[in-house]
Amino acid sequence: MTINLSREGVFPLVESNGIAATGWPFPGTIQGEGKLCGVPSIFIRTQGCNLRCSWKNDSGISVPCDTAHTWAADGGFSADIKEIVNNIYHQCESSHIRHIVVTGGEPLMQESATEELLRLLHFYCLHTSLETNSTTFCPKIMYSTDLLSISPKLGMVSMPDEEYAEIIAENINHLHMNMGRDVQLKFVVSELSDDERISSFVNLVDSKCLTLCSRFNPHNDVLLMPMGASREELQRTAPIAAQLAVKNGWRYTPRLHVDLWNNKERT
């Protein structure tokens, strides 16, 4: 089985010259966001996304997401899933990396392929994080997901917030049917005015999870992340995200990879 990957593919791995995109002679980078921030990891970026997200910068201009090149489903390149996993396992064998992040784009646009990819990664006892906007209900994928990293895209989906919250709660519920699995809701923040919309949505997800008797703790599972793909952009948005996190008792997450490598791809 194959999966369509973005131009970054699997990264950062050691290339034929003996060096990874980080400039290091070994594979891996730092997970820059969320509950596993700071953990050595390898990323797999899929191609294709069902949303076209953008945020306002300090001039009020709409800025597309920093992976807009993954939007087109027919971009990127096709790769054999077994070869991907074997390559990762081979490079991880000689390193200390055990965390693999499947991101996009939107990995759930390739549901069967993503399910197989996660299953094989689990077979090699590797920890899997799945980054998704969670606009679709995919129960089978939750069996091989250790951390479900949901990035709700409020105002950018074509469904009411209540319906969107219901889908997210269903995915969380199926994730927690497997012991030891974790979830995070990671919201991108660019303005103080984001507060009301996020608060309302968090309450919706919380109530839906309570209905399903699923575990969800907003003070532990909700994280605010500043918008920005460069150090300069983060200087403006980081204080805003921190302010709203403290105000609501949520968690703040930095973007360490931007601090380390600015906006360099494959790092």
C-alpha positions in Angstrom: 0.0 0.0 0.0 1.2 3.5 -0.7 0.5 6.9 0.8 0.9 10.4 -0.7 3.5 12.5 1.1 4.3 16.2 0.8 7.6 17.4 -0.6 9.1 17.1 2.9 8.2 13.4 3.1 9.8 11.8 6.1 12.1 14.1 8.1 14.7 14.7 9.3 16.5 11.5 8.3 20.1 11.2 7.5 20.6 11.7 3.8 23.1 10.0 1.5 25.7 12.6 2.4 25.5 11.5 6.1 23.8 14.7 7.2 20.1 15.4 8.1 18.4 18.7 7.3 19.1 19.8 10.8 22.8 19.8 10.0 23.3 16.9 12.4 24.9 13.5 11.5 22.0 11.6 13.0 18.2 11.5 12.5 15.5 13.4 14.4 14.4 16.8 15.5 12.6 18.3 18.5 8.8 18.1 18.7 8.2 21.8 19.0 4.5 21.9 20.1 2.0 20.4 22.5 2.3 18.0 25.4 5.4 16.3 23.9 7.2 19.6 23.3 10.9 18.9 23.5 10.8 15.2 22.8 13.1 13.9 20.0 10.9 12.9 17.1 10.7 12.1 13.4 7.9 13.5 11.3 5.9 12.1 8.3 4.0 14.8 6.4 1.1 13.7 4.2 -0.2 15.6 1.2 -3.7 16.9 0.8 -6.0 18.9 3.1 -9.7 19.5 3.2 -9.4 23.0 4.7 -7.8 26.2 3.5 -6.9 27.9 6.8 -5.6 31.4 7.3 -5.1 33.8 10.2 -4.7 37.6 10.6 -1.3 39.1 11.0 -0.5 42.3 12.8 -1.5 44.3 9.7 -4.9 42.6 9.5 -3.9 40.7 6.4 -4.9 37.0 6.1 -1.9 34.7 6.2 -2.3 31.1 5.0 -1.1 28.2 7.2 2.6 27.5 7.1 2.0 24.2 5.2 -0.2 25.6 2.5 1.9 23.6 -0.1 0.2 20.4 1.2 -3.3 21.6 0.3 -3.5 20.0 -3.2 -4.3 16.3 -3.0 -2.5 15.6 -6.3 0.7 17.3 -5.2 3.6 15.6 -3.4 4.7 12.0 -4.2 3.6 8.5 -3.6 5.6 6.3 -1.2 5.4 2.6 -0.2 4.3 2.4 3.5 6.4 -0.6 4.3 9.5 1.1 2.9 8.7 4.2 4.9 8.4 2.3 8.2 11.4 0.1 7.5 13.6 3.2 6.8 12.4 4.9 10.0 13.0 1.8 12.1 16.4 1.3 10.6 17.4 4.9 11.4 15.8 4.8 14.9 17.7 1.6 15.7 20.9 3.5 15.9 19.4 6.5 17.7 17.3 7.2 20.8 14.2 8.3 18.8 10.9 6.4 19.6 8.4 9.1 18.8 6.9 9.4 15.3 4.5 12.2 14.3 2.1 11.8 11.4 1.0 15.2 10.2 -0.1 17.0 7.1 -1.9 18.5 5.4 -4.7 16.3 6.8 -3.7 12.6 7.2 -7.3 11.5 7.6 -7.9 12.4 3.9 -6.0 9.1 3.3 -7.8 7.1 6.0 -6.9 3.6 4.9 -3.2 4.5 4.2 -2.8 6.4 7.4 -4.4 3.5 9.4 -1.9 1.1 7.8 1.0 3.5 8.5 0.1 3.9 12.2 -0.4 0.1 12.5 3.0 -0.7 11.2 4.7 1.9 13.4 3.0 0.4 16.4 4.2 -3.0 15.3 7.7 -1.7 15.8 6.8 -0.4 19.3 7.2 3.3 18.2 5.1 6.0 19.8 2.7 7.6 17.4 1.2 11.1 17.4 -1.5 11.9 14.8 -2.0 15.5 14.0 -5.5 16.2 12.5 -8.2 18.8 12.3 -10.6 16.0 13.3 -13.4 17.0 10.8 -14.1 13.3 10.2 -14.9 10.4 12.5 -12.2 7.6 12.1 -12.5 5.1 14.9 -10.2 2.4 13.4 -7.3 4.8 13.3 -7.5 5.5 17.1 -6.4 1.9 17.8 -2.8 2.7 16.7 -2.7 6.3 17.9 -0.9 7.1 21.2 -1.4 10.9 21.1 -4.3 12.3 19.2 -3.3 15.9 18.5 -6.5 17.7 17.3 -6.1 21.2 15.9 -9.7 22.6 15.7 -10.0 25.1 12.8 -12.9 27.3 14.1 -14.6 29.4 11.4 -12.8 27.4 8.7 -15.0 24.3 8.5 -18.3 24.0 6.7 -20.3 22.7 9.7 -21.8 24.2 12.8 -19.6 24.2 15.9 -21.9 21.7 17.7 -21.6 19.2 14.9 -17.8 19.7 14.8 -17.5 19.2 18.6 -19.5 16.0 18.3 -17.1 14.5 15.8 -14.1 15.5 18.0 -15.8 13.9 21.1 -16.5 10.7 19.2 -12.8 10.4 18.2 -11.7 11.1 21.7 -14.1 8.5 23.0 -12.7 5.8 20.7 -9.1 6.8 21.5 -9.7 6.3 25.2 -11.1 2.8 24.6 -7.4 1.9 24.5 -5.5 2.3 27.8 -2.6 4.7 27.9 -3.7 6.9 25.0 -3.8 10.7 25.3 -5.4 13.7 23.6 -4.7 17.4 23.1 -6.8 20.2 21.5 -4.3 22.6 20.1 -5.7 26.0 19.1 -3.8 28.5 17.0 -4.1 32.1 18.5 -3.4 35.3 16.7 -5.7 37.9 18.4 -7.2 38.5 21.8 -10.6 38.2 20.2 -10.0 34.5 19.6 -10.8 34.0 23.3 -14.6 33.9 23.2 -14.8 31.5 20.2 -12.3 29.1 21.7 -13.9 29.1 25.1 -17.3 28.4 23.7 -16.0 25.5 21.6 -14.0 24.0 24.5 -17.2 24.0 26.5 -19.0 22.2 23.7 -16.4 19.5 23.4 -16.4 19.1 27.2 -20.1 18.6 27.3 -20.1 16.1 24.4 -17.4 14.1 26.1 -19.3 14.0 29.3 -22.3 12.7 27.4 -20.1 9.9 26.1 -18.5 9.3 29.5 -15.1 10.0 27.8 -12.1 11.4 29.6 -11.4 15.0 28.7 -9.9 17.6 31.0 -9.8 21.2 29.5 -7.2 22.4 32.0 -4.8 19.6 30.9 -5.9 18.8 27.3 -6.4 22.3 25.8 -3.3 24.1 24.6 -3.0 27.5 23.0 -0.2 28.0 20.4 0.8 31.3 18.9 0.3 31.8 15.2 3.5 32.2 13.2 6.0 30.4 11.0 8.9 32.8 11.8 10.5 34.2 15.0 9.3 37.7 14.1 5.7 36.6 13.8 5.9 34.8 17.1 7.1 37.9 18.9 3.7 39.4 18.5 1.4 36.4 19.0 3.2 34.5 21.8 2.3 37.0 24.5 -1.4 36.9 23.3 -1.5 33.1 23.4 0.1 33.1 26.9 -2.3 35.7 28.2 -5.4 33.7 27.1 -3.9 30.5 28.4 -3.4 31.8 31.9 -6.8 33.6 31.9 -8.7 30.4 31.1 -6.5 27.9 33.0 -5.4 26.2 29.8 -1.9 25.3 28.7 0.5 27.3 26.6 2.6 25.6 24.0 5.6 27.3 22.2 6.8 26.5 18.7 10.4 25.4 19.6 11.2 24.3 16.1 10.7 27.9 14.9 12.9 29.2 17.7 15.6 26.7 16.6 15.4 26.8 12.8 13.1 29.7 12.0 11.0 28.5 9.0 13.5 26.0 7.5 11.7 23.0 6.0 12.4 19.4 7.0 13.7 20.4 10.4 
